[in-house]
Every structure is written in structure tokens, then in C-alpha cells.
Amino acid sequence: MEPSNKAVLPRNLKLVFRRIGEQLEAYYSGPYRSALARAERDEEDLFMLLVYAESLGIPNPVSLYTLELQPLMLERFHEWHQRMGMERSPLDEMRCC
């Protein structure tokens, strides 16, 4: 009795369909890639502002929740404040430059 190739065929089909899906996604999102990246950057900038608003002197109604996120966002803080046009860190207690 010969071994069956049924187990191999679905795995190859999954790989083929995954590659087709990746190519179609690249084709359709290609023209909008820069706009999507800009929107993502703007969203992250707003989020960083919310997280560090209390430290910057801006009243923040959700500071209890965002205070927990500050240590997680500290690695990206340097890139954010430079993108916002601040040469040095605006926070006295956080020196990243």
C-alpha cells in the first residue's frame, strides 16, 4: 500500500494561500502605506501625550490608568519628544538625552 499525500497537501495549500494573501495585502495597501504609517504615528503621538500629560502639567482625568504605562513607554519617549520638536526631554525626572 502506498503512503497517502493527503497530510502534505493541506499544509502546502495553506502556505500557498498565505503567500497569495500577503501579496494581495501588499498590492492593495501599497499606495496607502505612507498614509497609514502617518496615521499610526499620529495615534501613537496622542497616546504618548495622554500617558505623559500629567508630567507635562496638563490635567489628565485618567492619570491613574496612564501612570502604570509610563515605564512601558519610556523606551519610545525619546523618539516621541524629538518628533514633537523638543530637543531635550521636557520632564525633569526623566532624562533620556
Gaussian input, Z-matrix of N, CA and C with variables (Angstrom, degrees):
# hf/3-21g

backbone

0 1
 N
 C     1     B1
 C     2     B2     1     A1
 N     3     B3     2     A2     1     D1
 C     4     B4     3     A3     2     D2
 C     5     B5     4     A4     3     D3
 N     6     B6     5     A5     4     D4
 C     7     B7     6     A6     5     D5
 C     8     B8     7     A7     6     D6
 N     9     B9     8     A8     7     D7
 C    10    B10     9     A9     8     D8
 C    11    B11    10    A10     9     D9
 N    12    B12    11    A11    10    D10
 C    13    B13    12    A12    11    D11
 C    14    B14    13    A13    12    D12
 N    15    B15    14    A14    13    D13
 C    16    B16    15    A15    14    D14
 C    17    B17    16    A16    15    D15
 N    18    B18    17    A17    16    D16
 C    19    B19    18    A18    17    D17
 C    20    B20    19    A19    18    D18
 N    21    B21    20    A20    19    D19
 C    22    B22    21    A21    20    D20
 C    23    B23    22    A22    21    D21
 N    24    B24    23    A23    22    D22
 C    25    B25    24    A24    23    D23
 C    26    B26    25    A25    24    D24
 N    27    B27    26    A26    25    D25
 C    28    B28    27    A27    26    D26
 C    29    B29    28    A28    27    D27
 N    30    B30    29    A29    28    D28
 C    31    B31    30    A30    29    D29
 C    32    B32    31    A31    30    D30
 N    33    B33    32    A32    31    D31
 C    34    B34    33    A33    32    D32
 C    35    B35    34    A34    33    D33
 N    36    B36    35    A35    34    D34
 C    37    B37    36    A36    35    D35
 C    38    B38    37    A37    36    D36
 N    39    B39    38    A38    37    D37
 C    40    B40    39    A39    38    D38
 C    41    B41    40    A40    39    D39
 N    42    B42    41    A41    40    D40
 C    43    B43    42    A42    41    D41
 C    44    B44    43    A43    42    D42
 N    45    B45    44    A44    43    D43
 C    46    B46    45    A45    44    D44
 C    47    B47    46    A46    45    D45
 N    48    B48    47    A47    46    D46
 C    49    B49    48    A48    47    D47
 C    50    B50    49    A49    48    D48
 N    51    B51    50    A50    49    D49
 C    52    B52    51    A51    50    D50
 C    53    B53    52    A52    51    D51
 N    54    B54    53    A53    52    D52
 C    55    B55    54    A54    53    D53
 C    56    B56    55    A55    54    D54
 N    57    B57    56    A56    55    D55
 C    58    B58    57    A57    56    D56
 C    59    B59    58    A58    57    D57
 N    60    B60    59    A59    58    D58
 C    61    B61    60    A60    59    D59
 C    62    B62    61    A61    60    D60
 N    63    B63    62    A62    61    D61
 C    64    B64    63    A63    62    D62
 C    65    B65    64    A64    63    D63
 N    66    B66    65    A65    64    D64
 C    67    B67    66    A66    65    D65
 C    68    B68    67    A67    66    D66
 N    69    B69    68    A68    67    D67
 C    70    B70    69    A69    68    D68
 C    71    B71    70    A70    69    D69
 N    72    B72    71    A71    70    D70
 C    73    B73    72    A72    71    D71
 C    74    B74    73    A73    72    D72
 N    75    B75    74    A74    73    D73
 C    76    B76    75    A75    74    D74
 C    77    B77    76    A76    75    D75
 N    78    B78    77    A77    76    D76
 C    79    B79    78    A78    77    D77
 C    80    B80    79    A79    78    D78
 N    81    B81    80    A80    79    D79
 C    82    B82    81    A81    80    D80
 C    83    B83    82    A82    81    D81
 N    84    B84    83    A83    82    D82
 C    85    B85    84    A84    83    D83
 C    86    B86    85    A85    84    D84
 N    87    B87    86    A86    85    D85
 C    88    B88    87    A87    86    D86
 C    89    B89    88    A88    87    D87
 N    90    B90    89    A89    88    D88
 C    91    B91    90    A90    89    D89
 C    92    B92    91    A91    90    D90
 N    93    B93    92    A92    91    D91
 C    94    B94    93    A93    92    D92
 C    95    B95    94    A94    93    D93
 N    96    B96    95    A95    94    D94
 C    97    B97    96    A96    95    D95
 C    98    B98    97    A97    96    D96
 N    99    B99    98    A98    97    D97
 C   100   B100    99    A99    98    D98
 C   101   B101   100   A100    99    D99
 N   102   B102   101   A101   100   D100
 C   103   B103   102   A102   101   D101
 C   104   B104   103   A103   102   D102
 N   105   B105   104   A104   103   D103
 C   106   B106   105   A105   104   D104
 C   107   B107   106   A106   105   D105
 N   108   B108   107   A107   106   D106
 C   109   B109   108   A108   107   D107
 C   110   B110   109   A109   108   D108
 N   111   B111   110   A110   109   D109
 C   112   B112   111   A111   110   D110
 C   113   B113   112   A112   111   D111
 N   114   B114   113   A113   112   D112
 C   115   B115   114   A114   113   D113
 C   116   B116   115   A115   114   D114
 N   117   B117   116   A116   115   D115
 C   118   B118   117   A117   116   D116
 C   119   B119   118   A118   117   D117
 N   120   B120   119   A119   118   D118
 C   121   B121   120   A120   119   D119
 C   122   B122   121   A121   120   D120
 N   123   B123   122   A122   121   D121
 C   124   B124   123   A123   122   D122
 C   125   B125   124   A124   123   D123
 N   126   B126   125   A125   124   D124
 C   127   B127   126   A126   125   D125
 C   128   B128   127   A127   126   D126
 N   129   B129   128   A128   127   D127
 C   130   B130   129   A129   128   D128
 C   131   B131   130   A130   129   D129
 N   132   B132   131   A131   130   D130
 C   133   B133   132   A132   131   D131
 C   134   B134   133   A133   132   D132
 N   135   B135   134   A134   133   D133
 C   136   B136   135   A135   134   D134
 C   137   B137   136   A136   135   D135
 N   138   B138   137   A137   136   D136
 C   139   B139   138   A138   137   D137
 C   140   B140   139   A139   138   D138
 N   141   B141   140   A140   139   D139
 C   142   B142   141   A141   140   D140
 C   143   B143   142   A142   141   D141
 N   144   B144   143   A143   142   D142
 C   145   B145   144   A144   143   D143
 C   146   B146   145   A145   144   D144
 N   147   B147   146   A146   145   D145
 C   148   B148   147   A147   146   D146
 C   149   B149   148   A148   147   D147
 N   150   B150   149   A149   148   D148
 C   151   B151   150   A150   149   D149
 C   152   B152   151   A151   150   D150
 N   153   B153   152   A152   151   D151
 C   154   B154   153   A153   152   D152
 C   155   B155   154   A154   153   D153
 N   156   B156   155   A155   154   D154
 C   157   B157   156   A156   155   D155
 C   158   B158   157   A157   156   D156
 N   159   B159   158   A158   157   D157
 C   160   B160   159   A159   158   D158
 C   161   B161   160   A160   159   D159
 N   162   B162   161   A161   160   D160
 C   163   B163   162   A162   161   D161
 C   164   B164   163   A163   162   D162
 N   165   B165   164   A164   163   D163
 C   166   B166   165   A165   164   D164
 C   167   B167   166   A166   165   D165
 N   168   B168   167   A167   166   D166
 C   169   B169   168   A168   167   D167
 C   170   B170   169   A169   168   D168
 N   171   B171   170   A170   169   D169
 C   172   B172   171   A171   170   D170
 C   173   B173   172   A172   171   D171
 N   174   B174   173   A173   172   D172
 C   175   B175   174   A174   173   D173
 C   176   B176   175   A175   174   D174
 N   177   B177   176   A176   175   D175
 C   178   B178   177   A177   176   D176
 C   179   B179   178   A178   177   D177
 N   180   B180   179   A179   178   D178
 C   181   B181   180   A180   179   D179
 C   182   B182   181   A181   180   D180
 N   183   B183   182   A182   181   D181
 C   184   B184   183   A183   182   D182
 C   185   B185   184   A184   183   D183
 N   186   B186   185   A185   184   D184
 C   187   B187   186   A186   185   D185
 C   188   B188   187   A187   186   D186
 N   189   B189   188   A188   187   D187
 C   190   B190   189   A189   188   D188
 C   191   B191   190   A190   189   D189
 N   192   B192   191   A191   190   D190
 C   193   B193   192   A192   191   D191
 C   194   B194   193   A193   192   D192
 N   195   B195   194   A194   193   D193
 C   196   B196   195   A195   194   D194
 C   197   B197   196   A196   195   D195
 N   198   B198   197   A197   196   D196
 C   199   B199   198   A198   197   D197
 C   200   B200   199   A199   198   D198
 N   201   B201   200   A200   199   D199
 C   202   B202   201   A201   200   D200
 C   203   B203   202   A202   201   D201
 N   204   B204   203   A203   202   D202
 C   205   B205   204   A204   203   D203
 C   206   B206   205   A205   204   D204
 N   207   B207   206   A206   205   D205
 C   208   B208   207   A207   206   D206
 C   209   B209   208   A208   207   D207
 N   210   B210   209   A209   208   D208
 C   211   B211   210   A210   209   D209
 C   212   B212   211   A211   210   D210
 N   213   B213   212   A212   211   D211
 C   214   B214   213   A213   212   D212
 C   215   B215   214   A214   213   D213
 N   216   B216   215   A215   214   D214
 C   217   B217   216   A216   215   D215
 C   218   B218   217   A217   216   D216
 N   219   B219   218   A218   217   D217
 C   220   B220   219   A219   218   D218
 C   221   B221   220   A220   219   D219
 N   222   B222   221   A221   220   D220
 C   223   B223   222   A222   221   D221
 C   224   B224   223   A223   222   D222
 N   225   B225   224   A224   223   D223
 C   226   B226   225   A225   224   D224
 C   227   B227   226   A226   225   D225
 N   228   B228   227   A227   226   D226
 C   229   B229   228   A228   227   D227
 C   230   B230   229   A229   228   D228
 N   231   B231   230   A230   229   D229
 C   232   B232   231   A231   230   D230
 C   233   B233   232   A232   231   D231
 N   234   B234   233   A233   232   D232
 C   235   B235   234   A234   233   D233
 C   236   B236   235   A235   234   D234
 N   237   B237   236   A236   235   D235
 C   238   B238   237   A237   236   D236
 C   239   B239   238   A238   237   D237
 N   240   B240   239   A239   238   D238
 C   241   B241   240   A240   239   D239
 C   242   B242   241   A241   240   D240
 N   243   B243   242   A242   241   D241
 C   244   B244   243   A243   242   D242
 C   245   B245   244   A244   243   D243
 N   246   B246   245   A245   244   D244
 C   247   B247   246   A246   245   D245
 C   248   B248   247   A247   246   D246
 N   249   B249   248   A248   247   D247
 C   250   B250   249   A249   248   D248
 C   251   B251   250   A250   249   D249
 N   252   B252   251   A251   250   D250
 C   253   B253   252   A252   251   D251
 C   254   B254   253   A253   252   D252
 N   255   B255   254   A254   253   D253
 C   256   B256   255   A255   254   D254
 C   257   B257   256   A256   255   D255
 N   258   B258   257   A257   256   D256
 C   259   B259   258   A258   257   D257
 C   260   B260   259   A259   258   D258
 N   261   B261   260   A260   259   D259
 C   262   B262   261   A261   260   D260
 C   263   B263   262   A262   261   D261
 N   264   B264   263   A263   262   D262
 C   265   B265   264   A264   263   D263
 C   266   B266   265   A265   264   D264
 N   267   B267   266   A266   265   D265
 C   268   B268   267   A267   266   D266
 C   269   B269   268   A268   267   D267
 N   270   B270   269   A269   268   D268
 C   271   B271   270   A270   269   D269
 C   272   B272   271   A271   270   D270
 N   273   B273   272   A272   271   D271
 C   274   B274   273   A273   272   D272
 C   275   B275   274   A274   273   D273
 N   276   B276   275   A275   274   D274
 C   277   B277   276   A276   275   D275
 C   278   B278   277   A277   276   D276
 N   279   B279   278   A278   277   D277
 C   280   B280   279   A279   278   D278
 C   281   B281   280   A280   279   D279
 N   282   B282   281   A281   280   D280
 C   283   B283   282   A282   281   D281
 C   284   B284   283   A283   282   D282
 N   285   B285   284   A284   283   D283
 C   286   B286   285   A285   284   D284
 C   287   B287   286   A286   285   D285
 N   288   B288   287   A287   286   D286
 C   289   B289   288   A288   287   D287
 C   290   B290   289   A289   288   D288

   B1=1.4371
   B2=1.5253
   B3=1.3107
   B4=1.4677
   B5=1.5322
   B6=1.3539
   B7=1.4717
   B8=1.5294
   B9=1.2974
   B10=1.4617
   B11=1.5281
   B12=1.3265
   B13=1.4665
   B14=1.5287
   B15=1.3238
   B16=1.4563
   B17=1.5243
   B18=1.3217
   B19=1.4625
   B20=1.5252
   B21=1.3112
   B22=1.4552
   B23=1.5250
   B24=1.2861
   B25=1.4530
   B26=1.5320
   B27=1.3378
   B28=1.4628
   B29=1.5334
   B30=1.3147
   B31=1.4513
   B32=1.5254
   B33=1.3191
   B34=1.4554
   B35=1.5263
   B36=1.3254
   B37=1.4613
   B38=1.5245
   B39=1.3235
   B40=1.4631
   B41=1.5163
   B42=1.3160
   B43=1.4562
   B44=1.5298
   B45=1.3099
   B46=1.4651
   B47=1.5201
   B48=1.3491
   B49=1.4635
   B50=1.5230
   B51=1.3292
   B52=1.4567
   B53=1.5233
   B54=1.3278
   B55=1.4667
   B56=1.5264
   B57=1.3185
   B58=1.4701
   B59=1.5280
   B60=1.3246
   B61=1.4613
   B62=1.5255
   B63=1.3295
   B64=1.4658
   B65=1.5183
   B66=1.3325
   B67=1.4655
   B68=1.5283
   B69=1.3264
   B70=1.4676
   B71=1.5275
   B72=1.3320
   B73=1.4635
   B74=1.5251
   B75=1.3234
   B76=1.4640
   B77=1.5264
   B78=1.3139
   B79=1.4664
   B80=1.5281
   B81=1.3352
   B82=1.4618
   B83=1.5240
   B84=1.3329
   B85=1.4658
   B86=1.5226
   B87=1.3108
   B88=1.4624
   B89=1.5171
   B90=1.3330
   B91=1.4628
   B92=1.5258
   B93=1.3175
   B94=1.4636
   B95=1.5258
   B96=1.3198
   B97=1.4629
   B98=1.5209
   B99=1.3267
   B100=1.4656
   B101=1.5289
   B102=1.3253
   B103=1.4657
   B104=1.5252
   B105=1.3283
   B106=1.4594
   B107=1.5189
   B108=1.3237
   B109=1.4683
   B110=1.5210
   B111=1.3215
   B112=1.4665
   B113=1.5259
   B114=1.3171
   B115=1.4634
   B116=1.5275
   B117=1.3167
   B118=1.4640
   B119=1.5231
   B120=1.3361
   B121=1.4636
   B122=1.5242
   B123=1.3342
   B124=1.4612
   B125=1.5280
   B126=1.3145
   B127=1.4604
   B128=1.5282
   B129=1.3183
   B130=1.4627
   B131=1.5270
   B132=1.3346
   B133=1.4644
   B134=1.5293
   B135=1.3127
   B136=1.4576
   B137=1.5292
   B138=1.3174
   B139=1.4560
   B140=1.5255
   B141=1.3356
   B142=1.4651
   B143=1.5228
   B144=1.3093
   B145=1.4616
   B146=1.5204
   B147=1.3222
   B148=1.4630
   B149=1.5264
   B150=1.3340
   B151=1.4601
   B152=1.5241
   B153=1.3221
   B154=1.4602
   B155=1.5244
   B156=1.3220
   B157=1.4611
   B158=1.5244
   B159=1.3089
   B160=1.4617
   B161=1.5271
   B162=1.3103
   B163=1.4651
   B164=1.5244
   B165=1.3241
   B166=1.4588
   B167=1.5281
   B168=1.3274
   B169=1.4538
   B170=1.5150
   B171=1.3075
   B172=1.4595
   B173=1.5257
   B174=1.3324
   B175=1.4688
   B176=1.5262
   B177=1.3056
   B178=1.4613
   B179=1.5259
   B180=1.3358
   B181=1.4717
   B182=1.5296
   B183=1.3023
   B184=1.4670
   B185=1.5253
   B186=1.3192
   B187=1.4617
   B188=1.5241
   B189=1.3185
   B190=1.4647
   B191=1.5248
   B192=1.3198
   B193=1.4634
   B194=1.5229
   B195=1.3243
   B196=1.4636
   B197=1.5202
   B198=1.3238
   B199=1.4558
   B200=1.5277
   B201=1.3183
   B202=1.4579
   B203=1.5215
   B204=1.3210
   B205=1.4600
   B206=1.5268
   B207=1.3252
   B208=1.4618
   B209=1.5299
   B210=1.3200
   B211=1.4725
   B212=1.5275
   B213=1.3333
   B214=1.4569
   B215=1.5269
   B216=1.3251
   B217=1.4604
   B218=1.5250
   B219=1.3186
   B220=1.4545
   B221=1.5274
   B222=1.3255
   B223=1.4652
   B224=1.5263
   B225=1.3187
   B226=1.4596
   B227=1.5345
   B228=1.3255
   B229=1.4541
   B230=1.5275
   B231=1.3235
   B232=1.4642
   B233=1.5315
   B234=1.3210
   B235=1.4621
   B236=1.5282
   B237=1.3319
   B238=1.4505
   B239=1.5201
   B240=1.3397
   B241=1.4623
   B242=1.5236
   B243=1.3177
   B244=1.4639
   B245=1.5185
   B246=1.3249
   B247=1.4592
   B248=1.5270
   B249=1.3356
   B250=1.4558
   B251=1.5307
   B252=1.3346
   B253=1.4597
   B254=1.5163
   B255=1.3100
   B256=1.4662
   B257=1.5179
   B258=1.3194
   B259=1.4599
   B260=1.5241
   B261=1.3173
   B262=1.4648
   B263=1.5254
   B264=1.3058
   B265=1.4573
   B266=1.5257
   B267=1.3220
   B268=1.4678
   B269=1.5150
   B270=1.3128
   B271=1.4477
   B272=1.5309
   B273=1.3290
   B274=1.4623
   B275=1.5125
   B276=1.3326
   B277=1.4582
   B278=1.5334
   B279=1.3210
   B280=1.4620
   B281=1.5161
   B282=1.2889
   B283=1.4608
   B284=1.5233
   B285=1.2914
   B286=1.4598
   B287=1.5251
   B288=1.3016
   B289=1.4651
   B290=1.5175
   A1=108.48
   A2=116.92
   A3=121.94
   A4=110.60
   A5=116.54
   A6=118.65
   A7=110.66
   A8=115.66
   A9=121.98
   A10=110.12
   A11=116.74
   A12=122.50
   A13=111.55
   A14=117.81
   A15=120.98
   A16=111.71
   A17=118.08
   A18=120.77
   A19=111.04
   A20=118.81
   A21=122.96
   A22=110.72
   A23=117.67
   A24=122.05
   A25=113.74
   A26=121.56
   A27=119.43
   A28=112.80
   A29=117.78
   A30=119.81
   A31=110.25
   A32=117.21
   A33=120.67
   A34=111.28
   A35=116.30
   A36=119.45
   A37=111.40
   A38=116.68
   A39=119.70
   A40=110.35
   A41=116.70
   A42=121.31
   A43=111.02
   A44=116.16
   A45=120.98
   A46=110.38
   A47=116.91
   A48=119.93
   A49=111.76
   A50=117.57
   A51=120.16
   A52=110.16
   A53=116.75
   A54=120.34
   A55=111.57
   A56=116.50
   A57=119.99
   A58=109.81
   A59=116.17
   A60=120.59
   A61=111.87
   A62=117.74
   A63=121.19
   A64=110.88
   A65=116.16
   A66=119.79
   A67=111.27
   A68=117.01
   A69=120.00
   A70=111.28
   A71=116.34
   A72=119.62
   A73=110.92
   A74=117.27
   A75=120.90
   A76=111.03
   A77=117.01
   A78=121.13
   A79=111.68
   A80=116.25
   A81=119.59
   A82=113.07
   A83=118.28
   A84=119.69
   A85=112.07
   A86=118.22
   A87=121.90
   A88=115.00
   A89=118.85
   A90=119.38
   A91=113.66
   A92=117.31
   A93=121.17
   A94=112.61
   A95=117.10
   A96=121.57
   A97=112.01
   A98=117.98
   A99=119.87
   A100=110.97
   A101=117.33
   A102=120.13
   A103=110.94
   A104=116.79
   A105=120.23
   A106=111.22
   A107=117.60
   A108=121.23
   A109=110.31
   A110=117.46
   A111=121.34
   A112=110.34
   A113=117.74
   A114=121.12
   A115=110.80
   A116=116.83
   A117=120.59
   A118=111.20
   A119=116.81
   A120=121.35
   A121=110.87
   A122=117.08
   A123=120.87
   A124=111.42
   A125=115.84
   A126=120.31
   A127=110.55
   A128=116.61
   A129=119.92
   A130=111.05
   A131=117.52
   A132=120.58
   A133=110.73
   A134=117.06
   A135=120.90
   A136=110.64
   A137=116.66
   A138=120.85
   A139=110.97
   A140=117.08
   A141=120.71
   A142=110.37
   A143=117.31
   A144=120.52
   A145=110.50
   A146=117.39
   A147=120.25
   A148=111.66
   A149=116.48
   A150=120.07
   A151=110.90
   A152=117.39
   A153=121.06
   A154=113.34
   A155=118.83
   A156=122.04
   A157=111.86
   A158=116.91
   A159=120.58
   A160=110.64
   A161=117.79
   A162=121.44
   A163=111.88
   A164=116.76
   A165=121.20
   A166=112.40
   A167=117.16
   A168=120.69
   A169=114.13
   A170=117.33
   A171=121.95
   A172=107.72
   A173=118.22
   A174=119.13
   A175=110.84
   A176=115.06
   A177=120.86
   A178=108.57
   A179=117.96
   A180=119.88
   A181=113.59
   A182=118.22
   A183=121.04
   A184=111.13
   A185=116.87
   A186=120.01
   A187=112.50
   A188=118.08
   A189=119.74
   A190=111.14
   A191=116.66
   A192=120.45
   A193=111.46
   A194=116.25
   A195=118.88
   A196=112.45
   A197=117.87
   A198=120.94
   A199=111.10
   A200=116.67
   A201=121.02
   A202=111.97
   A203=118.11
   A204=121.57
   A205=113.29
   A206=117.82
   A207=120.11
   A208=113.63
   A209=120.63
   A210=118.45
   A211=113.38
   A212=116.88
   A213=119.93
   A214=111.95
   A215=116.98
   A216=121.72
   A217=112.69
   A218=118.48
   A219=121.89
   A220=112.46
   A221=117.72
   A222=120.61
   A223=111.79
   A224=117.10
   A225=120.71
   A226=112.74
   A227=117.16
   A228=121.09
   A229=111.72
   A230=117.47
   A231=121.58
   A232=111.00
   A233=116.94
   A234=120.83
   A235=110.70
   A236=116.58
   A237=120.87
   A238=111.53
   A239=117.46
   A240=117.29
   A241=111.56
   A242=118.10
   A243=119.61
   A244=110.62
   A245=117.81
   A246=121.60
   A247=110.66
   A248=116.65
   A249=121.00
   A250=112.25
   A251=116.45
   A252=119.98
   A253=113.86
   A254=117.85
   A255=121.36
   A256=108.58
   A257=116.26
   A258=120.17
   A259=111.90
   A260=115.78
   A261=122.10
   A262=109.50
   A263=115.80
   A264=120.24
   A265=109.73
   A266=118.15
   A267=120.03
   A268=113.75
   A269=117.43
   A270=121.20
   A271=109.65
   A272=116.35
   A273=120.73
   A274=112.23
   A275=117.08
   A276=119.92
   A277=113.17
   A278=118.14
   A279=121.58
   A280=109.59
   A281=116.58
   A282=121.47
   A283=108.31
   A284=116.24
   A285=119.61
   A286=111.61
   A287=117.40
   A288=120.98
   A289=111.19
   D1=134.53
   D2=-177.30
   D3=-85.38
   D4=147.00
   D5=178.19
   D6=-68.43
   D7=145.30
   D8=-178.08
   D9=-86.95
   D10=142.04
   D11=178.42
   D12=-97.04
   D13=13.65
   D14=-177.80
   D15=-64.39
   D16=-34.57
   D17=-178.87
   D18=-72.22
   D19=-29.88
   D20=-177.98
   D21=-80.65
   D22=-36.92
   D23=-175.88
   D24=-60.21
   D25=-48.10
   D26=179.97
   D27=-63.21
   D28=-36.32
   D29=179.44
   D30=-63.91
   D31=-42.57
   D32=177.98
   D33=-66.61
   D34=-38.90
   D35=177.78
   D36=-64.90
   D37=-38.98
   D38=177.25
   D39=-61.89
   D40=-41.80
   D41=179.35
   D42=-65.02
   D43=-42.82
   D44=179.19
   D45=-63.08
   D46=-46.88
   D47=-179.37
   D48=-67.52
   D49=-34.11
   D50=177.14
   D51=-64.91
   D52=-43.35
   D53=178.76
   D54=-65.75
   D55=-39.92
   D56=176.84
   D57=-62.60
   D58=-43.09
   D59=178.67
   D60=-62.31
   D61=-41.62
   D62=178.22
   D63=-63.54
   D64=-41.28
   D65=179.96
   D66=-67.01
   D67=-41.27
   D68=178.35
   D69=-65.57
   D70=-39.21
   D71=177.48
   D72=-63.89
   D73=-42.29
   D74=177.77
   D75=-64.69
   D76=-38.46
   D77=-179.68
   D78=-66.01
   D79=-45.63
   D80=-175.50
   D81=-80.24
   D82=-30.55
   D83=-178.72
   D84=-93.61
   D85=-8.21
   D86=-178.97
   D87=-54.72
   D88=-50.52
   D89=-179.17
   D90=-65.65
   D91=-21.30
   D92=-176.03
   D93=-105.55
   D94=7.27
   D95=-174.97
   D96=-57.90
   D97=-45.24
   D98=-178.07
   D99=-69.32
   D100=-38.05
   D101=177.88
   D102=-65.90
   D103=-40.18
   D104=177.84
   D105=-66.69
   D106=-39.64
   D107=178.07
   D108=-64.92
   D109=-40.95
   D110=178.61
   D111=-64.47
   D112=-42.92
   D113=178.94
   D114=-64.32
   D115=-39.43
   D116=177.56
   D117=-64.98
   D118=-40.81
   D119=177.97
   D120=-64.38
   D121=-42.31
   D122=178.40
   D123=-63.24
   D124=-40.01
   D125=178.79
   D126=-65.17
   D127=-41.71
   D128=178.43
   D129=-67.29
   D130=-36.43
   D131=177.53
   D132=-62.56
   D133=-43.29
   D134=178.13
   D135=-63.93
   D136=-41.40
   D137=178.94
   D138=-63.34
   D139=-43.41
   D140=177.92
   D141=-62.99
   D142=-39.65
   D143=177.80
   D144=-62.37
   D145=-41.21
   D146=177.73
   D147=-65.12
   D148=-40.01
   D149=-178.77
   D150=-66.69
   D151=-42.42
   D152=-175.48
   D153=-102.09
   D154=12.49
   D155=-177.12
   D156=-60.78
   D157=-45.33
   D158=-178.56
   D159=-62.33
   D160=-37.81
   D161=178.41
   D162=-69.43
   D163=-28.08
   D164=179.74
   D165=-86.88
   D166=-2.19
   D167=177.95
   D168=92.48
   D169=10.53
   D170=178.53
   D171=-97.03
   D172=125.92
   D173=179.45
   D174=-59.16
   D175=132.36
   D176=-176.81
   D177=-126.97
   D178=112.52
   D179=-177.90
   D180=-69.56
   D181=-17.61
   D182=-179.12
   D183=-112.56
   D184=32.56
   D185=-175.52
   D186=-64.83
   D187=-27.12
   D188=178.43
   D189=-63.18
   D190=-34.18
   D191=-178.87
   D192=-83.88
   D193=-39.24
   D194=-176.23
   D195=-77.52
   D196=-20.74
   D197=178.41
   D198=-61.52
   D199=-34.87
   D200=178.86
   D201=-68.55
   D202=-23.85
   D203=-176.55
   D204=-86.20
   D205=-14.99
   D206=-175.40
   D207=-57.16
   D208=-46.17
   D209=178.42
   D210=-61.78
   D211=-32.44
   D212=179.69
   D213=-72.36
   D214=-30.37
   D215=-176.17
   D216=-92.71
   D217=-4.52
   D218=-174.68
   D219=-61.32
   D220=-34.52
   D221=-179.88
   D222=-63.24
   D223=-33.98
   D224=-179.01
   D225=-92.99
   D226=-2.61
   D227=-176.23
   D228=-63.79
   D229=-40.10
   D230=-178.55
   D231=-60.85
   D232=-47.97
   D233=178.40
   D234=-61.83
   D235=-38.49
   D236=-177.28
   D237=-66.31
   D238=-48.72
   D239=-175.47
   D240=-69.86
   D241=-26.75
   D242=174.26
   D243=-71.72
   D244=-38.59
   D245=178.20
   D246=-66.54
   D247=-28.93
   D248=178.80
   D249=-80.66
   D250=-2.30
   D251=176.95
   D252=93.37
   D253=8.64
   D254=177.99
   D255=-95.10
   D256=117.71
   D257=-177.12
   D258=-66.54
   D259=-42.57
   D260=179.18
   D261=-113.36
   D262=164.42
   D263=178.29
   D264=-64.12
   D265=130.18
   D266=-179.74
   D267=-76.60
   D268=-7.74
   D269=-176.25
   D270=-101.62
   D271=128.57
   D272=-179.82
   D273=-66.98
   D274=-36.99
   D275=-176.08
   D276=-81.70
   D277=-11.00
   D278=179.44
   D279=-121.44
   D280=101.65
   D281=177.33
   D282=-103.08
   D283=114.82
   D284=-179.84
   D285=-115.38
   D286=-10.68
   D287=-177.08
   D288=-101.30

